[in-house]
């Protein structure tokens, strides 16, 4: 993969993370693997909406899925994904705290 291809893929990852609901879905998956219905309940989103977000997250390798019988369970692809999201949350929390002073 060329350096430009790498940069393009990284930009695509951030584009997918540019949606608050998708970030919420990733945070829901912090606790481990779960099916779409449970993700929908935890994130207060309709199941079809969650499925669309999971498809986008899978397209850039942020989540993986595994079939257990008739049920498909989703999980965060690796801890790097969680670190990126948690670091971004910490950054915005610091900016908010600084803006209030």
Residue pairs with C-beta under 8 A, 6 or more apart in sequence:
1 9
9 60
12 60
13 60
13 61
13 62
16 22
16 56
16 57
16 59
16 60
16 62
17 23
17 62
17 84
17 85
17 88
19 53
19 56
21 43
21 45
21 49
21 53
22 53
22 56
22 57
23 85
23 88
24 43
24 45
25 39
25 43
25 45
25 50
25 53
25 54
25 57
25 63
26 57
26 62
26 63
26 76
26 81
26 82
26 85
27 85
28 34
28 39
28 42
28 43
29 39
29 63
29 74
29 75
29 76
30 76
30 82
32 75
33 66
33 73
33 74
33 75
34 42
34 73
34 74
34 75
35 71
35 72
35 73
35 74
36 47
36 50
36 51
36 54
36 72
36 74
37 47
39 50
39 54
39 74
40 46
40 47
40 49
40 50
43 50
45 53
54 63
54 65
54 74
57 63
58 64
58 65
61 77
62 76
62 77
62 81
63 74
63 75
63 76
63 77
63 81
64 74
64 75
64 76
64 77
65 72
65 73
65 74
65 75
66 72
66 73
66 75
67 73
76 82
